Amino acid sequence: MPAPYMVKIAGVTFEGRQEILSGLFDAQESSAQGHGPMLAATLEREPQNQFDSNAIKVVVDGKHIGYVPKYLAAKLAPRMDAGEAYAVTSVEIGGGSDGYSYGVTITIDVATREAV
């Protein structure tokens, strides 16, 4: 089994995602202080993406916040298409102060399978 992948997601400055990340950053800060659940993300294949047929969206609370970087999507997309499941095990939103854009780092791991 490959080791977990820790990556910065791509595309966070397009299509109004900075506004979404601003709200999620506030939720992340609240959860860090014990006032709510930690952020959870899912991965969704987007094979019809006009720029990359290996595209994998990162979604938090039903909101598209960016993409798995192209180099990693090229590895994971065929595996996902073949039925391999991946899970985002951590989400960290940073930046956003002093005029900087928000950025997101996630950890992706093979989803554990329960014994039958």
C-alpha positions in Angstrom: 0.0 0.0 0.0 1.5 3.4 -0.9 2.2 5.9 1.8 -0.3 8.8 2.3 0.1 11.7 0.0 0.2 15.2 1.6 -0.4 17.8 -1.1 -1.5 21.4 -1.7 -4.6 21.4 -3.8 -4.8 23.3 -7.1 -7.3 25.8 -8.4 -8.2 27.4 -5.1 -8.2 31.0 -6.6 -10.8 30.2 -9.3 -14.6 30.3 -9.5 -15.2 32.1 -6.2 -13.4 29.4 -4.2 -11.5 32.0 -2.0 -14.9 33.1 -0.6 -15.8 29.5 0.2 -12.4 29.0 1.8 -12.8 32.1 3.9 -16.0 30.6 5.5 -14.3 27.2 5.9 -11.3 28.8 7.5 -13.5 30.3 10.1 -15.1 26.9 10.7 -11.7 25.3 10.9 -10.6 27.9 13.5 -13.8 27.2 15.5 -13.2 23.4 15.5 -9.6 23.9 16.6 -11.0 25.6 19.7 -13.3 22.7 20.3 -16.5 24.4 19.0 -17.3 22.1 16.2 -16.3 19.2 14.0 -13.1 19.1 12.0 -13.4 19.7 8.3 -13.9 16.6 6.2 -13.3 16.4 2.5 -14.2 13.9 -0.3 -12.6 13.3 -3.7 -14.8 13.1 -6.8 -13.6 12.1 -10.2 -14.3 14.6 -13.0 -13.4 12.7 -16.2 -15.3 15.2 -18.4 -13.1 18.1 -17.3 -12.1 20.1 -20.4 -8.5 20.6 -19.1 -7.6 17.2 -17.6 -9.5 13.9 -18.1 -7.7 12.7 -14.9 -9.2 15.6 -12.8 -10.2 14.8 -9.2 -12.2 17.5 -7.4 -11.8 18.1 -3.7 -15.2 18.8 -2.0 -15.9 20.1 1.5 -19.5 20.4 2.8 -20.7 19.9 -0.8 -18.6 22.8 -2.0 -15.9 22.3 -4.7 -12.7 23.9 -3.3 -10.1 22.8 -5.8 -8.4 19.9 -7.4 -5.8 17.2 -6.6 -2.6 18.4 -8.4 -2.3 17.1 -11.9 0.8 14.9 -11.3 -1.0 13.0 -8.5 -4.4 12.9 -10.3 -2.6 11.1 -13.2 -1.6 8.4 -10.7 -4.9 8.2 -8.7 -7.5 8.7 -11.4 -7.0 5.3 -13.2 -7.0 3.6 -9.8 -10.2 5.3 -8.8 -11.8 4.4 -12.1 -10.8 0.8 -11.4 -12.6 0.9 -8.1 -9.8 1.8 -5.6 -11.2 4.1 -2.9 -9.2 7.0 -1.5 -10.0 9.1 1.6 -9.0 12.6 2.6 -7.7 12.1 6.2 -6.9 15.7 6.9 -7.7 19.2 5.6 -5.8 22.3 6.6 -6.6 25.8 5.3 -4.0 28.4 5.7 -3.2 32.0 4.5 -5.9 34.5 4.0 -4.3 37.3 6.0 -2.5 40.4 4.9 -4.0 40.1 1.4 -2.7 36.6 0.8 -4.9 33.9 -0.8 -6.1 31.0 1.1 -4.4 27.7 0.4 -5.4 24.1 1.3 -3.2 21.1 2.2 -4.8 17.7 2.3 -3.6 14.2 3.1 -4.9 11.5 0.9 -4.7 7.8 1.8 -6.1 4.5 0.5 -9.6 4.1 2.2 -9.6 1.3 4.7 -11.8 -1.6 3.8 -13.8 -3.3 6.5 -13.5 -7.1 6.8 -16.5 -8.9 5.4 
